[in-house]
Amino acid sequence: MKSERCGKSRIFKFESMMASLLPLLIVFAIQSWRVASQQYNNIFILAGQSNMAGRGGVNETTATWDGVVPSQCRPNPSILRLNAQLEWVEAKEPLHADIDVMNTNGVGPGMAFANKIFEKRQGMGLIGLVPCAIGGTNISEWERGKVLYTRMMKRVNASLHLQPGAGVEGLLWYQGESDTLLLSDAKAYRTRLRKFFSDLRADLNSPMLPIFQAPFVSEHRTNS
């Protein structure tokens, strides 16, 4: 009889303990679901030439960056970037430091763009930036099948593989100054650019992929 009472006592204590833990387990489950839901990456490709790679704050004479980061380009734990080793890390300027390695990189439009998107679309989860820009490149170097296009697609596919369920939400494109040097390149630019955008959308199976093209003003004059 005593043994039975002890058994019932243990059961009662266990049930009481579980009842007291239940609210904590519910809270933990909710928090875990929130963390899991925030792992969804909204991926944006950053491509083009020097202005996209980032030359803000770079002294061309000394080839050094002054290290100044404007408030709109501040880091945010919810904004990641794919580094050269194809790993997600917290994004911070210069975004292209290990991508455009032959040049000195500074502040570009990527972080300001991501911060503004994050500000306008609360609750969207993580933002993943995939830097691909290389300074001094011509639009013809971004044709499908060439090195820059192939490297870009490798990085984009890696970003999707690392984050199942993620999707490419858009391309931020800033390029064209190199195509103002020759009149022939300038005349062919529209056709080449449209082909680039079309190929990218086709390869991503995203015919309506949003493309954000930054305007630029060149100081160069075209030569025939």
C-alpha positions as CSV (number, residue, x, y, z in Angstrom):
1,M,0.0,0.0,0.0
2,K,2.8,2.3,0.9
3,S,4.6,1.5,-2.3
4,E,1.4,2.3,-4.2
5,R,1.1,5.7,-2.5
6,C,4.7,6.4,-3.3
7,G,4.1,5.6,-6.9
8,K,1.1,7.8,-7.1
9,S,3.1,10.6,-5.4
10,R,5.8,10.3,-8.0
11,I,3.2,10.4,-10.8
12,F,1.6,13.5,-9.2
13,K,5.0,15.3,-8.9
14,F,5.9,14.4,-12.5
15,E,2.5,15.6,-13.8
16,S,2.9,18.8,-11.7
17,M,6.4,19.4,-13.0
18,M,5.2,18.9,-16.6
19,A,2.3,21.3,-16.0
20,S,4.7,23.9,-14.8
21,L,7.0,23.4,-17.7
22,L,4.2,23.4,-20.3
23,P,4.1,27.2,-20.7
24,L,7.9,27.3,-21.1
25,L,7.7,24.5,-23.8
26,I,5.0,26.4,-25.6
27,V,7.1,29.6,-25.5
28,F,10.2,27.7,-26.7
29,A,8.2,26.1,-29.6
30,I,6.9,29.5,-30.7
31,Q,10.4,31.1,-30.5
32,S,11.9,28.1,-32.4
33,W,9.2,28.6,-35.1
34,R,10.0,32.3,-35.3
35,V,13.7,31.6,-35.8
36,A,13.0,29.0,-38.4
37,S,10.6,31.3,-40.3
38,Q,13.2,34.0,-40.3
39,Q,15.8,31.8,-42.0
40,Y,14.0,32.4,-45.3
41,N,16.4,34.5,-47.4
42,N,15.2,37.1,-49.8
43,I,18.2,37.0,-52.2
44,F,19.3,40.0,-54.2
45,I,22.1,39.9,-56.8
46,L,24.5,42.8,-56.9
47,A,26.2,43.0,-60.3
48,G,27.9,45.4,-62.6
49,Q,31.2,47.3,-62.4
50,S,33.0,49.7,-60.1
51,N,30.1,51.8,-58.8
52,M,28.3,48.6,-57.8
53,A,31.4,47.1,-56.2
54,G,31.7,50.3,-54.2
55,R,34.1,53.2,-54.6
56,G,32.6,55.5,-52.0
57,G,35.3,56.9,-49.8
58,V,38.1,55.4,-51.9
59,N,41.1,57.7,-52.6
60,E,42.2,57.0,-56.1
61,T,45.7,58.4,-55.6
62,T,46.5,56.2,-52.6
63,A,44.1,53.4,-53.4
64,T,42.8,53.4,-49.9
65,W,39.3,53.5,-48.3
66,D,38.7,56.0,-45.6
67,G,36.5,53.5,-43.6
68,V,33.6,55.9,-43.3
69,V,30.2,54.1,-43.4
70,P,27.1,56.3,-43.9
71,S,24.2,55.7,-41.6
72,Q,22.0,54.3,-44.4
73,C,24.7,51.7,-45.1
74,R,24.9,50.5,-41.5
75,P,25.1,46.7,-40.8
76,N,22.0,44.9,-39.8
77,P,22.0,41.3,-38.4
78,S,19.1,40.5,-40.7
79,I,21.2,41.4,-43.8
80,L,23.7,38.8,-44.9
81,R,26.1,38.5,-47.8
82,L,27.6,35.6,-49.6
83,N,31.3,35.8,-49.3
84,A,34.0,34.5,-51.7
85,Q,34.0,31.1,-49.9
86,L,30.3,30.8,-50.6
87,E,29.3,31.2,-47.0
88,W,26.6,33.4,-45.5
89,V,28.1,36.1,-43.2
90,E,26.7,39.3,-41.8
91,A,26.9,42.0,-44.5
92,K,29.0,45.1,-43.9
93,E,30.9,47.5,-46.1
94,P,32.8,47.0,-48.3
95,L,30.5,44.3,-49.6
96,H,32.8,43.4,-52.5
97,A,36.1,43.4,-50.6
98,D,36.7,39.7,-51.3
99,I,35.0,39.7,-54.8
100,D,36.5,42.6,-56.7
101,V,39.9,41.7,-55.4
102,M,42.0,43.6,-58.0
103,N,40.6,46.9,-56.9
104,T,40.2,48.9,-53.7
105,N,36.6,48.8,-52.6
106,G,34.6,51.2,-50.5
107,V,30.9,52.0,-50.0
108,G,28.5,50.9,-52.8
109,P,24.7,51.0,-53.1
110,G,24.1,47.4,-51.9
111,M,23.7,48.1,-48.1
112,A,21.6,51.2,-48.5
113,F,19.4,49.3,-50.9
114,A,19.0,46.4,-48.5
115,N,18.4,48.6,-45.5
116,K,15.6,50.5,-47.4
117,I,14.0,47.2,-48.5
118,F,14.1,45.9,-44.9
119,E,12.7,49.1,-43.6
120,K,9.8,49.1,-46.1
121,R,8.9,45.3,-45.8
122,Q,8.9,44.5,-42.1
123,G,8.6,40.8,-41.3
124,M,10.1,39.6,-44.6
125,G,12.9,37.6,-42.8
126,L,16.5,37.7,-43.8
127,I,17.9,39.5,-46.8
128,G,20.8,37.8,-48.6
129,L,23.0,39.9,-50.8
130,V,25.1,38.1,-53.5
131,P,27.9,40.5,-54.6
132,C,29.2,39.8,-58.1
133,A,30.4,43.2,-59.5
134,I,33.9,43.6,-61.0
135,G,35.3,47.1,-61.6
136,G,36.0,48.3,-65.2
137,T,34.0,45.6,-66.9
138,N,32.2,46.0,-70.2
139,I,28.7,44.7,-70.8
140,S,30.1,42.2,-73.4
141,E,32.0,40.6,-70.5
142,W,28.7,39.8,-68.8
143,E,27.4,37.7,-71.7
144,R,26.0,34.3,-70.9
145,G,28.8,31.7,-71.1
146,K,31.6,34.1,-70.3
147,V,33.6,34.2,-67.1
148,L,31.6,36.9,-65.2
149,Y,28.2,35.5,-66.1
150,T,29.3,31.9,-65.2
151,R,30.8,33.1,-61.9
152,M,27.7,35.1,-61.0
153,M,25.4,32.1,-61.7
154,K,27.6,29.8,-59.6
155,R,27.3,32.2,-56.7
156,V,23.6,32.6,-57.1
157,N,23.0,28.9,-57.3
158,A,25.2,28.4,-54.2
159,S,23.2,30.9,-52.3
160,L,20.0,29.0,-53.1
161,H,21.5,25.7,-52.2
162,L,22.7,27.0,-48.8
163,Q,19.2,28.3,-48.0
164,P,16.5,25.8,-49.1
165,G,13.3,27.7,-49.7
166,A,15.0,30.9,-50.5
167,G,14.3,32.8,-53.7
168,V,16.0,35.4,-55.9
169,E,13.9,38.6,-55.4
170,G,15.8,40.8,-57.8
171,L,18.9,42.1,-59.5
172,L,20.6,45.4,-58.6
173,W,22.6,46.4,-61.7
174,Y,25.0,49.3,-61.9
175,Q,27.2,49.2,-65.0
176,G,27.7,51.0,-68.3
177,E,30.5,53.5,-68.0
178,S,33.0,51.2,-69.7
179,D,30.7,51.1,-72.7
180,T,30.9,54.8,-73.3
181,L,34.5,54.7,-74.3
182,L,33.8,53.5,-77.9
183,L,30.8,54.7,-80.0
184,S,30.3,51.1,-81.3
185,D,29.9,49.8,-77.7
186,A,27.6,52.7,-76.8
187,K,25.3,51.9,-79.8
188,A,25.2,48.2,-79.0
189,Y,24.6,48.7,-75.3
190,R,20.8,48.6,-75.2
191,T,20.7,45.3,-77.2
192,R,23.4,43.7,-75.1
193,L,21.9,44.7,-71.8
194,R,18.4,43.4,-72.8
195,K,20.0,40.1,-73.8
196,F,21.8,39.9,-70.4
197,F,18.6,40.6,-68.5
198,S,16.7,38.1,-70.7
199,D,19.3,35.4,-70.2
200,L,19.4,35.9,-66.4
201,R,15.7,35.7,-66.1
202,A,15.6,32.5,-68.2
203,D,18.4,30.8,-66.3
204,L,16.7,31.6,-63.0
205,N,13.3,30.5,-64.4
206,S,12.0,33.9,-63.3
207,P,10.6,35.7,-66.3
208,M,9.3,38.6,-64.1
209,L,12.5,39.0,-62.0
210,P,12.6,42.6,-60.8
211,I,15.7,44.5,-62.0
212,F,16.8,47.7,-60.4
213,Q,19.1,49.6,-62.7
214,A,21.1,52.5,-61.2
215,P,21.6,55.5,-63.5
216,F,25.0,56.9,-64.1
217,V,26.6,60.0,-65.6
218,S,29.9,59.4,-67.4
219,E,32.6,62.0,-67.8
220,H,34.0,60.1,-70.8
221,R,33.4,61.1,-74.4
222,T,32.7,58.4,-76.9
223,N,35.3,57.8,-79.6
224,S,34.6,56.3,-82.9
